[in-house]
């Protein structure tokens, strides 16, 4: 059934609404009526039988999987795991393979945040097997799996995974996912003591983000975080001039973002503290106290 291939491909790409529209083009009238209300009243899918019921249920569960993984409260994480694993079950019943690794990754990420790392690792291992035939999806699995291993302090294993993801994404991936992988790789290289590679990964990620913000300003946050992390790395290596430049550039961006959304003030406050710590470490106590004062004022302002 051709619609299954179309739905599978679109769900894999995170385009659940588009998948629903494609279904409505070819479905019987009674299915179209339910499809129009699936997000407002998902219980209506029970009015259907057979393959159309399964397809609409899969689209709804995939939508909720993608929705809940963006939220960090415990209830959302539980819902993400339930939606993702049930969606995988339906994929298996329908013979749809394409979205399965993405759904397993969502479940694994939610399980990781819930502290259920053993189950999360099993999800990643299952996703690896299924994604082998799709290099970009395999790279996504390896990137996410590496972050789990990093959190478990299994740094050498994490390095194997992130290097595999890097190799693929350098050749085939978008700039956005490559930058994300470079930042993750930098942190893993730092833990295994390969400092030249930390430096290289951060520099490459910064170059990409500085190009990406020309297309989409939302990448300014990613740029600022990367500048801050690189600055802290340089501070730890006693490269104080580089650290100062990087942290101040990060601060400038966070202050700009804060003008648009006050939620960013927490990052401004932390970066002010980081600069204060830097100046304290190099004996510039007057400058350190000024940045500490500004950081404290920002934290107080946030609590009002």
C-alpha positions, 0 to 999 in steps of 0.5 A: 500500500503506497500510502504506508511508504508516504506516511512512514517517510513523513513521520521519520522527517517529523512531518506528522501533519503532512502525513495526515494530509496525505492520508486524507487525499486517499482515504474513504470519507468516514476516515477523512472525518475522523482524521479532521478531528484526530488531534482534538478528539483522538478517541474517535479513531475507535470508530474505524477498523483495520488499516485506516485505524492503525494509520491514524493511530500511528500518526497521532502517537508519532505527533505526541511522541515528538510533542512530549520529547520537547518537554521535561516534566515527568508526566510528559516524559512518561507520555513520550515513552508510551506514545513512542513504544506503542507507535513502534508496535504499530509500525511493526504491524504495518511493516513500516520501518522508516520512523522506527529509529526516530521513535526509539530515540525519542523513547530512549531520550525520555527514559534517560531524563527519567533516570532509566538508563538501562532501558534507554540503552536497550532502546538505542541498541535496538535503534542501531540495528534498524538504522544500519541501512540509513546512514543519516538515521544511524548517525542520529542514533549514535549521536544520542547514544553517545550522550547517554554513555557520556552521562554514564561516564563511559567515555571511551564507548561514547567516543566510538559512537560520536566519532561514527556520528561525526564521520557520517554527518561530515559527509552527509548531514546538514550543518545544523546536525553537524554542529550539534555533533561537534559540540557533543564530540568536544565534551567527550574529547575533553573527558578522554584528554584529547584537548587538540580535538576539543579545540578543533570541534568547538572552532568548527561548531562556532564557524557553522553556527555563525553561518547559520544565524545569517539564515535563522536567528534562533541559532544565536542561542546555540552559538552563545552556549557554544561560545560559553562552553568553549570559553570555560574549556579555555579557562580550564587550560589557562588560556585566559585571553581566549577564554575572556574573548569567548565568554564576553562574546557569549555574554553579548549574545545572551544580553541581546536575547534577554531583551527579546525574552527575559527567560534568557536572563538566567544565562546572562547571570551565569555568564557574568559569574563565569567572567567573574570567576575568570578575573578572580583566577587571574588576580583581577579582583576589581573586575571580578567583583564587578561581574559578580555584582552584576550576576547577583543583581541579575539573579535577584531580578529573576526572582522578583 
